[in-house]
Amino acid sequence: MATTPSTLSYIFPSTNTSRRRFLITSTWPSHQRPTEEQPCSSSACYQGAVQSYGLQKQRVQLNSILKAMRTRRHGSVGRQKKGLIRCNIELQDFIGGDLIKLDLGQWLSDVEEHKALAIYSPHEGGYEGRYLTRLKYQGYHFLDLTARGLGDPETTLTKFHPVCPAHVGKQPIARWYFPPEVDYRLSLLPPDAKGLVVWIIEAKVLSKAELQFLALLPTLRPNVRVIAECGNWRKFMWKPLKEIAGLS
């Protein structure tokens, strides 16, 4: 369908008393081209011009918004690439966390001062071995126990206590008596031993009353030191057991 350009003149009222004439050139189909019988100052022509002007204004605003968003996105990506990531690096990160321990001296002094400590080791384990070995170098001997099968700590460690072996439904129910664990191990220590360390794993399952007895055990047995694993932490740390048990 052939189209021919035509010129439409619209008259808009101005602030002054005079009238301004604007010429808008557009392409109209031949069968829809306005003729001289169709006045350009009609309301239909005026509304069409206003709508076309509004659409053009919205299109310009949309393009400016998209351009701003594109610029902001590229700018943020550039800033992310230029950003720096800082990490707190210590000497242990270069040598190895399990090869150097700068707090071993403090560990030994706290063991001699408080005599009962609650330790918190990392979840992967292995770090507590360095501290155990250092105590062994000092002349201590160890009694390793687990809190889950300990029973009553006072009875098991300081008194004669009964033990009922599993009868499996066939043997008669028996009761055997064992000597106190701590006193028995103290009697077997060599003359040059510095003392006995009762190392209890999984001590987090013990009640406060049981932890209080373990904190007072070095007072009852002066040659005994107590180390209780009371939980886990990001690095190896310890606190006095009396503080954990609520005695201080």
C-alpha positions as a Python dict, from the first residue, in 0.01 Angstrom:
ca = {
    (1, 'M'): (0, 0, 0),
    (2, 'A'): (152, 326, -109),
    (3, 'T'): (203, 601, 142),
    (4, 'T'): (259, 965, 79),
    (5, 'P'): (399, 1215, 323),
    (6, 'S'): (167, 1482, 443),
    (7, 'T'): (197, 1775, 674),
    (8, 'L'): (-43, 1828, 961),
    (9, 'S'): (-63, 2155, 1135),
    (10, 'Y'): (-180, 2169, 1496),
    (11, 'I'): (-262, 2480, 1683),
    (12, 'F'): (-183, 2475, 2057),
    (13, 'P'): (-286, 2753, 2288),
    (14, 'S'): (6, 2944, 2440),
    (15, 'T'): (37, 3158, 2746),
    (16, 'N'): (3, 3470, 2536),
    (17, 'T'): (-301, 3580, 2345),
    (18, 'S'): (-133, 3488, 2017),
    (19, 'R'): (-151, 3133, 1886),
    (20, 'R'): (146, 2921, 1787),
    (21, 'R'): (143, 2681, 1497),
    (22, 'F'): (354, 2362, 1496),
    (23, 'L'): (413, 2153, 1185),
    (24, 'I'): (440, 1775, 1231),
    (25, 'T'): (540, 1569, 931),
    (26, 'S'): (415, 1211, 922),
    (27, 'T'): (344, 940, 670),
    (28, 'W'): (-16, 850, 612),
    (29, 'P'): (-164, 578, 393),
    (30, 'S'): (-321, 712, 76),
    (31, 'H'): (-668, 612, 179),
    (32, 'Q'): (-626, 770, 524),
    (33, 'R'): (-447, 1089, 420),
    (34, 'P'): (-632, 1387, 560),
    (35, 'T'): (-794, 1606, 300),
    (36, 'E'): (-881, 1970, 298),
    (37, 'E'): (-1230, 1883, 418),
    (38, 'Q'): (-1076, 1747, 746),
    (39, 'P'): (-972, 2045, 957),
    (40, 'C'): (-641, 2009, 1140),
    (41, 'S'): (-768, 2194, 1442),
    (42, 'S'): (-1022, 1928, 1532),
    (43, 'S'): (-1024, 1763, 1876),
    (44, 'A'): (-928, 1424, 1732),
    (45, 'C'): (-606, 1559, 1580),
    (46, 'Y'): (-523, 1739, 1905),
    (47, 'Q'): (-572, 1423, 2117),
    (48, 'G'): (-362, 1215, 1877),
    (49, 'A'): (-77, 1462, 1899),
    (50, 'V'): (-94, 1466, 2279),
    (51, 'Q'): (-89, 1082, 2296),
    (52, 'S'): (205, 1053, 2060),
    (53, 'Y'): (396, 1313, 2263),
    (54, 'G'): (322, 1124, 2588),
    (55, 'L'): (440, 792, 2442),
    (56, 'Q'): (758, 951, 2317),
    (57, 'K'): (824, 1102, 2660),
    (58, 'Q'): (771, 765, 2832),
    (59, 'R'): (1006, 601, 2583),
    (60, 'V'): (1277, 855, 2658),
    (61, 'Q'): (1236, 805, 3033),
    (62, 'L'): (1251, 425, 2997),
    (63, 'N'): (1568, 445, 2791),
    (64, 'S'): (1734, 669, 3050),
    (65, 'I'): (1638, 428, 3333),
    (66, 'L'): (1776, 128, 3144),
    (67, 'K'): (2097, 314, 3069),
    (68, 'A'): (2140, 407, 3436),
    (69, 'M'): (2079, 49, 3548),
    (70, 'R'): (2329, -82, 3292),
    (71, 'T'): (2590, 166, 3404),
    (72, 'R'): (2533, 83, 3770),
    (73, 'R'): (2560, -291, 3706),
    (74, 'H'): (2886, -256, 3514),
    (75, 'G'): (3020, -26, 3782),
    (76, 'S'): (2936, -270, 4062),
    (77, 'V'): (3103, -557, 3875),
    (78, 'G'): (3412, -347, 3831),
    (79, 'R'): (3421, -258, 4199),
    (80, 'Q'): (3384, -624, 4295),
    (81, 'K'): (3680, -718, 4080),
    (82, 'K'): (3891, -441, 4227),
    (83, 'G'): (3795, -525, 4588),
    (84, 'L'): (4044, -686, 4824),
    (85, 'I'): (3984, -980, 5056),
    (86, 'R'): (4177, -958, 5380),
    (87, 'C'): (4241, -1254, 5608),
    (88, 'N'): (4391, -1261, 5955),
    (89, 'I'): (4704, -1467, 5898),
    (90, 'E'): (4925, -1573, 6184),
    (91, 'L'): (5253, -1756, 6207),
    (92, 'Q'): (5072, -2083, 6274),
    (93, 'D'): (4904, -2064, 5931),
    (94, 'F'): (5242, -2088, 5757),
    (95, 'I'): (5401, -2351, 5982),
    (96, 'G'): (5096, -2560, 6077),
    (97, 'G'): (4850, -2536, 6362),
    (98, 'D'): (4963, -2867, 6509),
    (99, 'L'): (5338, -2808, 6481),
    (100, 'I'): (5384, -2495, 6690),
    (101, 'K'): (5204, -2401, 7010),
    (102, 'L'): (5303, -2073, 7165),
    (103, 'D'): (5082, -2123, 7472),
    (104, 'L'): (5237, -2444, 7606),
    (105, 'G'): (5411, -2254, 7884),
    (106, 'Q'): (5082, -2100, 7994),
    (107, 'W'): (4924, -2445, 7975),
    (108, 'L'): (5177, -2596, 8214),
    (109, 'S'): (5151, -2309, 8460),
    (110, 'D'): (4768, -2326, 8461),
    (111, 'V'): (4776, -2700, 8524),
    (112, 'E'): (4999, -2649, 8828),
    (113, 'E'): (4798, -2353, 8953),
    (114, 'H'): (4438, -2471, 8908),
    (115, 'K'): (4507, -2851, 8913),
    (116, 'A'): (4173, -2917, 8735),
    (117, 'L'): (4100, -2777, 8389),
    (118, 'A'): (3814, -2796, 8142),
    (119, 'I'): (3945, -2801, 7785),
    (120, 'Y'): (3773, -2726, 7454),
    (121, 'S'): (3937, -2867, 7142),
    (122, 'P'): (3854, -2830, 6769),
    (123, 'H'): (3607, -3076, 6620),
    (124, 'E'): (3864, -3242, 6393),
    (125, 'G'): (4067, -3347, 6698),
    (126, 'G'): (4438, -3407, 6733),
    (127, 'Y'): (4537, -3073, 6885),
    (128, 'E'): (4501, -3191, 7242),
    (129, 'G'): (4778, -3445, 7184),
    (130, 'R'): (5041, -3169, 7189),
    (131, 'Y'): (4933, -3059, 7536),
    (132, 'L'): (4911, -3416, 7661),
    (133, 'T'): (5262, -3489, 7537),
    (134, 'R'): (5401, -3183, 7710),
    (135, 'L'): (5255, -3302, 8041),
    (136, 'K'): (5409, -3641, 7979),
    (137, 'Y'): (5749, -3474, 7932),
    (138, 'Q'): (5705, -3317, 8276),
    (139, 'G'): (5682, -3663, 8436),
    (140, 'Y'): (5306, -3715, 8466),
    (141, 'H'): (5135, -4048, 8411),
    (142, 'F'): (4786, -4072, 8266),
    (143, 'L'): (4457, -4242, 8346),
    (144, 'D'): (4228, -4217, 8042),
    (145, 'L'): (3857, -4256, 8112),
    (146, 'T'): (3535, -4184, 7926),
    (147, 'A'): (3254, -4003, 8103),
    (148, 'R'): (2982, -4214, 7938),
    (149, 'G'): (3091, -4533, 8116),
    (150, 'L'): (3227, -4373, 8429),
    (151, 'G'): (2922, -4414, 8650),
    (152, 'D'): (2941, -4224, 8976),
    (153, 'P'): (3279, -4043, 8967),
    (154, 'E'): (3323, -4039, 9344),
    (155, 'T'): (3255, -4412, 9380),
    (156, 'T'): (3454, -4519, 9076),
    (157, 'L'): (3762, -4309, 9140),
    (158, 'T'): (3798, -4310, 9520),
    (159, 'K'): (3605, -4611, 9660),
    (160, 'F'): (3562, -4982, 9612),
    (161, 'H'): (3281, -5012, 9362),
    (162, 'P'): (3079, -5305, 9227),
    (163, 'V'): (3063, -5396, 8859),
    (164, 'C'): (2794, -5625, 8719),
    (165, 'P'): (2917, -5808, 8406),
    (166, 'A'): (2673, -5877, 8125),
    (167, 'H'): (2501, -6215, 8179),
    (168, 'V'): (2347, -6230, 7827),
    (169, 'G'): (2047, -6411, 7977),
    (170, 'K'): (2237, -6737, 8033),
    (171, 'Q'): (2490, -6685, 8311),
    (172, 'P'): (2382, -6599, 8666),
    (173, 'I'): (2386, -6232, 8764),
    (174, 'A'): (2718, -6165, 8936),
    (175, 'R'): (2872, -5867, 9109),
    (176, 'W'): (3245, -5806, 9107),
    (177, 'Y'): (3421, -5548, 9322),
    (178, 'F'): (3706, -5333, 9192),
    (179, 'P'): (3949, -5110, 9383),
    (180, 'P'): (3930, -4733, 9343),
    (181, 'E'): (4083, -4635, 9010),
    (182, 'V'): (4277, -4331, 9127),
    (183, 'D'): (4418, -4489, 9443),
    (184, 'Y'): (4514, -4804, 9257),
    (185, 'R'): (4702, -4608, 8988),
    (186, 'L'): (4872, -4389, 9248),
    (187, 'S'): (5005, -4699, 9420),
    (188, 'L'): (5161, -4814, 9092),
    (189, 'L'): (5340, -4489, 9008),
    (190, 'P'): (5722, -4506, 8993),
    (191, 'P'): (5920, -4305, 9249),
    (192, 'D'): (6032, -4046, 8992),
    (193, 'A'): (5676, -3974, 8868),
    (194, 'K'): (5548, -3623, 8919),
    (195, 'G'): (5185, -3722, 8954),
    (196, 'L'): (4878, -3871, 8790),
    (197, 'V'): (4663, -3695, 8531),
    (198, 'V'): (4303, -3814, 8509),
    (199, 'W'): (4208, -3732, 8149),
    (200, 'I'): (3831, -3765, 8097),
    (201, 'I'): (3686, -3748, 7747),
    (202, 'E'): (3324, -3660, 7667),
    (203, 'A'): (3290, -3481, 8000),
    (204, 'K'): (3014, -3266, 7851),
    (205, 'V'): (2763, -3536, 7948),
    (206, 'L'): (2843, -3504, 8319),
    (207, 'S'): (2615, -3316, 8554),
    (208, 'K'): (2719, -3012, 8752),
    (209, 'A'): (2752, -3218, 9073),
    (210, 'E'): (2985, -3464, 8900),
    (211, 'L'): (3195, -3181, 8757),
    (212, 'Q'): (3217, -3028, 9105),
    (213, 'F'): (3358, -3352, 9245),
    (214, 'L'): (3617, -3369, 8966),
    (215, 'A'): (3716, -3009, 9040),
    (216, 'L'): (3768, -3101, 9410),
    (217, 'L'): (3949, -3428, 9341),
    (218, 'P'): (4300, -3268, 9343),
    (219, 'T'): (4221, -3137, 9690),
    (220, 'L'): (4145, -3491, 9810),
    (221, 'R'): (4441, -3641, 9624),
    (222, 'P'): (4725, -3384, 9603),
    (223, 'N'): (4922, -3578, 9338),
    (224, 'V'): (4627, -3588, 9098),
    (225, 'R'): (4552, -3346, 8813),
    (226, 'V'): (4219, -3353, 8629),
    (227, 'I'): (4168, -3265, 8263),
    (228, 'A'): (3807, -3284, 8139),
    (229, 'E'): (3705, -3242, 7775),
    (230, 'C'): (3388, -3036, 7820),
    (231, 'G'): (3318, -2937, 7460),
    (232, 'N'): (3458, -2808, 7133),
    (233, 'W'): (3573, -2472, 7001),
    (234, 'R'): (3747, -2328, 6692),
    (235, 'K'): (4086, -2348, 6863),
    (236, 'F'): (4224, -2528, 7165),
    (237, 'M'): (4136, -2341, 7484),
    (238, 'W'): (4089, -2419, 7851),
    (239, 'K'): (3931, -2279, 8166),
    (240, 'P'): (3950, -2373, 8534),
    (241, 'L'): (3710, -2658, 8606),
    (242, 'K'): (3588, -2486, 8921),
    (243, 'E'): (3466, -2196, 8706),
    (244, 'I'): (3276, -2431, 8476),
    (245, 'A'): (3126, -2625, 8767),
    (246, 'G'): (3014, -2309, 8944),
    (247, 'L'): (3246, -2332, 9244),
    (248, 'S'): (3417, -1996, 9192),
}
